[in-house]
Amino acid sequence: MSDDRTTTRVYVDMVGDLFHAGHVALLREARRHGDRLVVGVLSDETAASYKRRPVMTLAERVAVIEACRWVDEVVADAPFEVTEEFLDEHGITTVVHGDDLSPEGAAAVYGPAVASGRYVAVPRTSGLSTTEVIRRATSQPVLHLTVGLPGVGKTTLARRIAEAERIVRLTPGTTGWRRSSETTTRADVATSSRGG
């Protein structure tokens, strides 16, 4: 943290799972409210206490958020409820959150910042959330293949296919891997006890 008391430090907290354009828009807007942006990344356990468990680990989410051009500093395993001590420790002058949080919710989570007039609600990106990204990804048709490559086990084959652009579902047939004529909307790779 800088000792320069004229530097304004903005704080945003987030889960940041499956980092997307909505996260970037929030961070860009938050950064406009000060000189430096500090992002608190909530732990897997904290996120799971009020929504689903993140797909990405805390370390993965921190790495992606640190790489965002608008972010100056990241606090891993940030507290769910921000205290005056936390704000002082990090020299926070402004707390920013999306406008999807009610005034009561803001007071419960960001109490000292709300009480002192240091809380700012910014517009949320409509129609874009991690839940929406997951919904889009899992609703995509999946390609079914028949694969019969001598000497290539199903594990190696599954890895190679998963590296391709499309999500693939492999279906074991009676004489090896076969192409399925059905389309599925589940994004998974099914395996059997055959191959290696």
N, C-alpha and C positions, 0 to 999 in steps of 0.2 A: 504494500500500500504506500502511496506517495505521502510525504509529510506536507506537501503543498496544500494549505487549507483553502485555496481558491479553486482547486480542482473539484468539479462536481462529479460525484460517483453515483451512478444509477444501478439499482439492483432489480433483477428479474429472477424468479425461480421457475423451474419447469422440470418435467420428466424428460422431455426431449427424445422420446422413443421414435424410431424410424424417422429421423430428422427430415422435415419437408419444408416446402415453400411457406407454409403458415408460420412455422417456427422462425424462419428467416425474416419474414415481415414483422413479427413481434420484436425480434432483436434489433432490427433496423430502426423501427419506430422508437423503441426504448432508448437506443443510443442517441437519438435526437434530443433527449431530455437532459443530457449532461456530457461531460468530457470523456468519461470512462465508463464502460459497461461491465458490471460484475454479474455473472450468471450462477445462481445456485442450482445444482442438479440434485433432484430428490433421489433417495435410495430406492432400490427395488421394493423393499419392505414398506417404505412410506407410500409409494405409488399404489401398491397392492392393498393398502389399508382403505383407500377411497375409490379406486378404480381397478382395472385389470393389471396384472403383473406385466412389466415391460418385456418386450421381445428381446431387446438388446440389454446387455449387462450394463451396470453403472460405468465401468471402465470404458466400454465402447461408446456409450452416450457422451461421457466427458470428452473423449477424443474427438468426436464429431463436432461437438459444440465449441470446443477450443479452436477448431479449425475455421470457424465462421469469422469472416472479416470484421464483423461488428463487435465481436467479443474481445475484451481486454483481459479478463480474468475469470476463472471458474472456481467455484467452491463445491467440491464433491461432497455428497451426503449432507446437503443443506437441510436445515431444520424446516419442518412443515409450518410451524408457527414462528414468525419472526419476532425477536425480542429487541428491546432497546440495547441490550448488551451486544447482540449480534450486529446491529446497525452501527454501533460505536466501534466495535472491533474492526469492521471492514470499512469504516469511514463513509457509510452510505448517506447520501444527501436526499435521494429520491428513490421511491419504490414504484415500479411499474408492473401492471398486470393487464390482461385483456379485459374488455368491458363485459365479459360473460359472467363475471363474479358479482353477486349482489352486494349492496352496501353492508349488509349484516355479515356476509361471508368475508368481505374485505376486512372488516373490523376484527373478526375472529382470527384471521390468519396474519394480517399485517397491522395489528392493533396500534403499536406505537407510531408507525408511519401515518396511519389514518388520523389518529388523534392529533398529531402535530402538523397536519396539512402537507405531509411529504409523500402522499400516495397519489398516483396518477393512473387512471384507467384509459387505455388506448383501444381503438377499434380492433376487433378480432377479425381474422380472415374468414369470411363466410363460406360455408360449404367445404372447408378443408380441415381435417383433423386426422390424427393417427388412426382413429377408429374407421374413418372414411377410407384412408389409404389401405388398411387391412381389408375392408369390404371390397374395394376395387380389385385387390390382388387375388382374393379368394373367389371372386366371381368370374374370373377369366377362364375361358375354355382351356382344357388341358389336352395336349397332343398325346395320343396313344401310339406306341410303336411295337413292331415285331423286330427283335434283334437276335440274330443267330451268328455271332462272330466266334469262330473256333478259337479256343485258348483265352478268351476274355471272359472273366467271371462277372457276375451280376454287380458286385460291389464296385469294381473298376468301371464298368459300363454305366452304372447309376451315377457315379461321380462325374464322368465325362459328360453325360447328358445334362446333369444339373448345372454344369458350367456353361451350357448353351443358353441362348437367350430365352427360350420358352421353358416353362415348367412342364415336366414330363411325368406321366404316370406309367410305370411299367407293369404289365400284367403277365404273370407266369401262365404259360400254356402247357398242354400235355406233352408237347414235343419241344419245349423250350420257350423262349420269349416270343410272343405273337403280337400282331397289331390288333387292337381292339377297335371295333367299328363304332363303339359308343363314345359319346363325349361326356366328360364329367366336369363339374364345377369345383371340385375339391382339388387343392394344390398340394399333392403329396406324391411321394415315390413309394409304391408298394413293392415289397420284395417277397420272395419265397425262400425255402430252405435250399434251393438249387444254386449252383454256381459258387463263386467265392468272391 
